[in-house]
Amino acid sequence: MSLRERVRNLPLPVREWAVFAAWAGGILLAGILAWALTAPLRSRVLLGQVNRSLARQESAFRLEAPLAVWGRPGRASQAGFWFSLAGSGKSAVVFPLMLGSRSVTVLGILDESGGAAEIIPLSAHALGQFADIPPGLLDLYRRRMEASSEIRPPAEAEAGND
């Protein structure tokens, strides 16, 4: 008995379920591929948006280039997207900070030793809400940034991967 005959002998609900499962799997696979293959583009767009936001706030900081995560430039880590700061040896991470039930995008800047130097809100809404954030919550996010910078490959090692 061939495979085609075995499939025809299956009950109709089983065949319909199999067609639906294959369709859903194909849609899921297409979405995963699109998300994974556009990561470098998303990081470049994010770089431009963050630099525009910093310019509006008249900040001296500017992002220069995406840093490699796990040896692949432009990829996001668990903490967010990593960038190098222009004109310094510092790195920065763009990540969402939860304020109650709202998520606001912030820029965390780390110094050369990997310690969290400061957290800068990137939107007018975040700027208005930033004064109300408890210091303990900011310390929690600082510790997360420092921990994720320890597992991210250093910038010197990234230069050799290009």
N, C-alpha and C positions, 0 to 999 in steps of 0.2 A: 504494500500500500504506500503510495507516494505521499509526500508532505501536503500537496495540494488537496488530495482526497481526505486526508486526516483533518485538515482545517475545515473542509466542507461538512464533515460529519460532526463538528462541534455544535453544540446548541447555539441558537441565534444570540441570546444575551451574552454568552462568552465571547463570541466573535465581535459583537458591538463593543464590549468592554475592551477587548484587545486593540481594536481600531482607535478607540478614544485614548487609551494609554499610550499608543504609539504617537498619536497626534500631540498629546500633551508633552510627551518626552521630546519630540522634535522642537516644539515651541520653547521648552526649557533649555534645550541644548543651544538653540539659536540665540537666546537671551544671554546665556553664559558666555558664549563666544563673542558676542557683541560687547559685553561688559569687559571681558579680559583684553580684547584687542584694541579697545579705545582708551585704555588706562593712560598711555603717554599723552594722548590728545587732551584728556580730561585734566591731567596735571598741568599742561601748558595753559589751558583756558583758566584754570584756578589761579595760576601764577599771575596772569594778567589782571584778573578780578581783584586779587588781594593787593597787588601793587596800586591799582586805581583807588581802592579803599584807603590804603595807607597814605596816598597822595591827598585825598580829600581831608584826611585827619591831620595833614601837615606833619606826618611822622618822618623821622630821619631814616627809618628802615625801608629797604627795598629787597624783594626776593630776587635772586639771580638765576638759579637753575634748579630743576628737580634733582634730588639725591637718589641714588640707587637704594632700593630695599631688596634684600636677598639677592643682590647682584643684578637686578633689573631696574634701570632708571625709569622714573615716572610711575612706579607702582606704589600703591598705598599700603601702609602697614596697619597693624591693629590700632595704632594711635592716630593715624591720619596720614596726610601727604607731607613728606619731608622735602625741605628746600634749603639751599645755602643762601646766606645773606650777602648782599653785594658789599664789597669792600671790607669784609671781615672774615675771620675764621669761624664765625658762629654758624649754627644751623638753626632752623626753625621748623615747626610742625603746625600745619593747619588742621584743626579738629573741631568737632562739635562739643559744646559745653552745655549740659542740661541745666536749665533754670526752671525748676518746678516741672511743668508739663511742656515747656518750650525748649527747643534746641536752637542755640545761637552759635555762629561760627566765630572762632577766636584764633589768634596766632600766638603760639607759644615760642618764645625765643630762649635758646640754650646758649650758655657761654662756652668757651673753648674747652673747659674741663667737663662739660656734660651736665652741669647744674642748671636748673631752670632759673633764668634771669627774670623774665616777666611774661605776663599774659596780656595781650592786646585784643580788645573786642573789635570786630571788623564791620559791624553794622551800626546804624544809628539806634536801633532797638537795643542791641547788646550794650552799647555805650550807656544808654539810659538805665538799664537794669544792672549794670556792673557794680554800682555802689552798694546794691542790696545783697550781693553775694556774700554768704558767710565766709570768714577767713579759712575755716576748716575745709570747706569745699574747694577753695583755690589751692590749699596745700595738698589736697588729695590729687587734683589734676597736675600739680607740679611734680609730685612723686611719680605719677603715671608717665609723664613726659621723660623724667630722668631715667626711669626703668626701661622705657622703650628705646631711649637713646643708647643704652648699654647693649641691647641685643641687635641694634641696627649696625651694619658694617661701617667702619670708619671711612671718612671721605678719601683718605690716602689709598685705601685698598680698592675703592671704587674706580679711581682713575686708571688703574691697571686693567680693569675689565672692559674698557671701551675698545 
